[in-house]
Amino acid sequence: MAETVYKTHGTCSREIRLSLEDGIIKHVEFVGGCAGNTAGISKLVEGMPAEDAIKRLSGITCGFKSTSCPDQLARALEMALENK
């Protein structure tokens, strides 16, 4: 189970570290960002199929920003699936 490190863009978090096993999210860790929110997102998606999380999280915005930590997680998951 290899770890993927994704450098975020346009959010308070700086990067996302995640692990997938057979398309299932095993671990998610945000570096930076709103600690409670990112910890909550991580716990909610762990154990979920990556494709389901991508569908739910893609396109979510944060205030005036065109992206958000959940949207960036969807992008990180897409990258991890492409690189498997």
LINMOCOR-V918656 format. One record per residue. RES is the residue in one small letter. D_LAST is the distance of its C-alpha to the last C-alpha in Angstrom with 1 decimal. Layout:
BEGIN
<<RES,D_LAST> <RES,D_LAST>>
END
This chain:
BEGIN
<<m,9.9> <a,8.8> <e,10.6> <t,9.8> <v,13.2> <y,14.3> <k,17.8> <t,19.6> <h,22.2> <g,25.5> <t,25.5> <c,27.3> <s,24.1> <r,22.8> <e,19.2> <i,16.8> <r,14.9> <l,12.6> <s,10.7> <l,8.9> <e,9.6> <d,9.2> <g,9.1> <i,12.1> <i,12.9> <k,14.3> <h,15.6> <v,16.4> <e,18.9> <f,20.6> <v,22.5> <g,25.8> <g,26.8> <c,29.0> <a,28.4> <g,29.5> <n,27.7> <t,24.3> <a,24.8> <g,25.7> <i,22.7> <s,20.5> <k,22.4> <l,22.5> <v,18.8> <e,17.9> <g,17.6> <m,17.0> <p,14.3> <a,12.3> <e,13.6> <d,17.1> <a,17.0> <i,15.9> <k,18.9> <r,21.2> <l,20.6> <s,20.1> <g,23.4> <i,25.1> <t,27.4> <c,29.3> <g,33.0> <f,33.5> <k,30.0> <s,27.8> <t,24.8> <s,24.5> <c,22.4> <p,21.2> <d,20.3> <q,18.5> <l,16.5> <a,15.6> <r,14.5> <a,12.4> <l,10.7> <e,10.2> <m,8.8> <a,6.3> <l,5.4> <e,5.8> <n,3.8> <k,0.0>>
END
